[in-house]
Amino acid sequence: MAERRRRHRKGKRLFKRMQRTLTGLFFLCLALFCFVIGRVIYIQAANGGKYARQVLSQQQYQNRTIPFKRGDIVDSKGTTLATSIDVYSVVLDCKALNTESRTKGKEGIVDSTARYVHQYFSDISEDDVRNEVKKHPDSQYRVLKKKESYEKMKAFEDFNDSDEGKGKTYGIWFEKEYERQYPYPDLASQVIGFVASGNNGVTGLENQYNSVLNGTDGRSFGYQNEDNSLEKNVIDPVNGYTIQTSIDVLTQQAVNQAILKFNNKMAKAAGNHKRGSKNTAVLVMNPNNGQVYAMATYPTFSLDDPRDLTSLYSKKKIKSMDDDAQLDALNELWQNFPVSHTYEPGSTFKPFTISAGFETGTLSTKSTFMCDGGQSFPGNVYVRCESYHGIQTIREALMHSCNDALMQIGARVGAANFAKYQHTFGFGQKTGIDLPGEPRTNTLVYTEKQLKSQPINLATNSFGQNFNTTMVQLASGFASIINGGTLYKPTVVTKIEDESGNTVQKNDPVVLKKTISKTTSDRMRSYLKSVVTDGTGVKAAVKGYSIGGKTGTAEKQPRRQGKYLVSFIGFAPVENPQLLVYVVVDEPNAADQAHSNYAQEIAHDIFKTILPYYNIEPEAKKKK
């Protein structure tokens, strides 16, 4: 019995010792575990970035931008005016090539890669490759060549994939980007515009619709581990939208040819190397909806080389210019004359004054006026007419472009009505055309008070002098005179499409206001036809076609310097106008500049070319 109790006490003591031992081991393990966790946390906090870089350095990490494709600009029939083409940078991964050479026993892989890269891309020498590998052994991104063609890139990749080429090159890859291209670089340059680096539109539609044409870059990122398994994620780029314009390539070409023909002729006749005029500009539009078919400015530039100033200055002159002077010259060259330049319109404004007279009831079809050569105004100022026309009907006043008769008509209309109708026709206001550079002109026209206080202001304004306008302003207002009295907002872009051809936005014609009645419009078309058949605009006539229009000869400020801006605005056919052509020649290269014939000559050539193209039939054919 006693023996049993001793054994029990002894077992109990042993159990307690084991329990204490296990408890100690448990706390020891717990302490070690806490130490390890603490150490890991410390290492992560203190040296985590260092070890992460070491791990990543043993992997091939990729993080590349996938560029978006900028949208196209096309003409009314879908002909491409501006597009973006694929180009590729040839990139060398020096680290990968060195690793391949060292670890896989391919000592000759560097030379082999250099040899075949030079074979397929002749601009990259073998030494270029070797030097990059030697100088930048740990670099994973060295650009050997930019803007290589798709064809060369594809040929190299096909070689690598072939049995012949497998294993002969390593570490070469291609980075895709886009380059802007203009299939018609000399066509409507100021209208289309161009882009600078980073897909930033500088001028024209490229600038106006920059955010529409641009998309959003995508991204490819991931890594390739030692087992060559690739963990990769791709966010696809969103390409830009395409804009379709109302510009017609063939119409624009006809305009360019007529302008160039005229300016070459004028320069040759003058016997010097200057251009044929300081500026020549043409606007062709549909008077029934405000859509622009063609818009041109001379001198112009090539969209392939927009910073070339040789169309303005000699090479010697350009070399002598500092950076600021060259930039000013480029800004002048890039400006779109029909939109951005203001000038005194001259006699092309006379139809507006006469229309206002009919609308206010201050004129009738039987009204006549006596032209005795001009009028006197306070301050011993005499405003002359070009001739002594004698008694003039309204039709004759337009036909002969009689300033004296128009001053009398302006006086009848009165300052209040004149100012009102100037505003009604859109003068002194932006047209809102979808092109950059349209100036404010509200300070360039007289107020009613100014017209009342100075009678000479109303007199000279009535025949288009002493106030300023732009070509798009005058053309839009003139279109309302011949189309029945509707003033449209001039537009260049007709719709916007996504890359799948779906219409994102459609720009329908926008009616701004009603200007005159249909009765006045019908009457004015008849009068304007007489200008071309029997008046000052006969040089613009095209045999067999019904054309109306008005000439303009504006003496530039300062007066008496022999500097003139001459113009012609015409339309066809008279009975149902489908085309409006407006030509401005600023300071023709001639001793005697004061002749609208210069502008009429250009208009004649344009009408002759485009009337058949737009299926406008000659009058004789219509009668059959």
Helices and strands as residue ranges (DSSP letters): H 2-57, E 60-66, E 73-74, E 80-92, H 94-103, H 109-120, H 126-135, E 142-148, H 150-161, E 172-181, H 189-192, E 195-196, E 200-201, H 204-208, H 210-213, E 218-224, E 230-235, E 242-245, H 249-270, E 277-285, E 292-298, H 315-320, H 323-334, H 337-340, G 346-349, H 350-360, E 368-371, E 374-377, E 381-384, E 390-393, H 394-399, H 403-424, G 442-444, H 448-453, H 455-462, H 471-482, E 486-488, E 493-497, E 503-506, E 511-514, H 518-534, G 538-540, E 548-555, E 564-572, E 579-588, H 597-613, H 619-623
